[in-house]
Amino acid sequence: MAESIEKPIGVTAKATRPQEFYDNIKRKFAEERDLRLNYRPEGTAQYTSDLTGALSRYEVDPYSSAVAPREPINDTVEVLFIGGGFSALLTSARLRERGVESIRIVERGSDVGGTWYWNRYPGAACDVVAYDYLPLLDELDYVPKDHYARGPEIFAHCQAIAKKYNLYELATFQTTVTSTEWDPVERMWNIATDRGDRMKARFVICANGTLSKPKLAKIKGLETFKGHSFHTSRWDYAYTKADLSGLEDKVVGIIGTGATAVQAVPGLGAAAKELYVFQRTPSSIDVRDDWPTDPNWARRLPQGWQARRRARARMEPQLTEEQKARQAALSSEEKVRRQENANIEAMMKIHRRIDQIVKDKTTAEALKPWYMLLCKRPCFHNDYLPTFNRHNVHLVDTKGKGITEITEKGPVFEGKQYELDVLIYATGFEVQKTGIYNQIKGEDGLELNDKYKEGIRTLLGIHTQGYPNLFIMGGYQASFQFNLTDMLQAQGDHIAACIEYARRHDIKAIDAKPDSEEWWVQEVIKHRGKTTRNQECTPGYYNFEGEFQRRQDGNYNGGFFQYCRHLTDVHARMEDHFVFIK
Ligand code: NDP
């Protein structure tokens, strides 16, 4: 999930020290990055999301009852969504507003919600301000309970959207789309599923989410562990109990210290007999400034209040003439230098916070992140750092190496065996892949990932030539927003407008023109080459675990405002960018 902070941290931090101080820290960042890269030169291949065979149990849905038998479906709908998370929900709302009645969600889980269906680990919450993150608040006349929403409230909101827009009626749950093939004669998509369904749809929207398929680190002996184990996105409450009291007499281990672990660790530390946190790279942990929504403020909100907040997120930053002149006078190197120094100051603040909170000096040192701000996803939590002051909580700092071996008793590090009852994998997700579990074959039978072999090719990250009437949400070559739902809403508005255009003009198929696709690929490359940031960052999923040269395969870095402007421009000149088949 990629999201947005209210104001970028670092920007406000004042860089007042001699340049030598910042240069020395940058050198230390580079040393730490090299250390990590030397341990794991294989990049993204160090993980597997192919959870089959002995690993298939890590993907089993623990939240739903057994798969209910049903007859295969052989019908036709106008719009079919693959995935039932926010992408599908907010785009469906826009389609309903435009009179589209025949909408089906096909979803692997047993309800809508996507990320918020799967991620029910203790402490799950969103770091983006709830009034911005939760979509369709105006439409549902709902104001979130707190400044930051917790998992159950967000999941319930997803269900409320599905009810309001009557999306349950045609939805098929516990169903995985396995193939999506374009029929050039009928100008329809043929969709097959693991339940034997053979459906047809005029328009297909890949709404499978940005971080949906759990991944595991490839660790020697992982499958030999004899204790209990699960991935954070498949939390086993039958084992832990809802209040985690099932862990009272258990020695628990958790591998990973990303945004998920940061939220899960405080609860685990309070509940487990012993907790071992296996860390490779620490996260940066800032203050989480949360509060209950003031009912008086909520009551006074005028109609359309959230739409106005969203519109602001799409606006170009407003600078005064003086600010513009000051910016123009700076070389691009100087701008980068100033921003980096401010970011280093922000990271030093994160370090100071650790020193203030964590009592054991060795643990405090180990928890300090040594990389540039935003190289990894920043975290916000008030209980994570204090958890390491508990006597039953132990940080196992692998100093960038990570856990490389697991035996039947548990992980081993530097010859020491950690004997565990339960091992939890907080090792994240496959990133921004289109068509997970699903083969997408376009006009000439070419599978989408084969088309992408030499690099991703799209128009706006949404359309890809040769795959008519297919729309991709949350994939690469789209803009990156810390508040993912801002981005999804912009894409959803565009997709609904394209479908409305096709309906209005009696168009059966709409496909991106090759020149337009090429224009967008070059735009993506141009903006990704602007700084050496990806190369200088410590490995993580933001820079393909150090495979920084995959420039065209990432997000569009021209900024959200520019991205939205391109969406508008493309829509204003549909004939220039698309081929239409009547
Ligand atoms: P991440 O991919 O961010 O984290 C995976 C973790 O596993 C990293 O700490 C990684 O270490 C660690 N790891 C991998 N291999 C090993 C190993 N062999 N030994 C030890 N550690 C290892 O996944 P998350 O699920 O934490 O988060 C994914 C994303 O989901 C977040 O970035 C965020 O966008 C979103 N999210 C948002 C939340 C929010 O709003 N607060 C909450 C939760 C998730 P290393 O860092 O060294 O690679």
Residues whose N, C-alpha, C, O or C-beta is under 5 A from the ligand:
A	BS01	NDP	M1 A2 A125 C126 D127 V128 A217 I255 G256 T257 G258 A259 T260 A261 F278 Q279 R280 T281 R377 G402 I403 A426 T427 G428 F429 P539
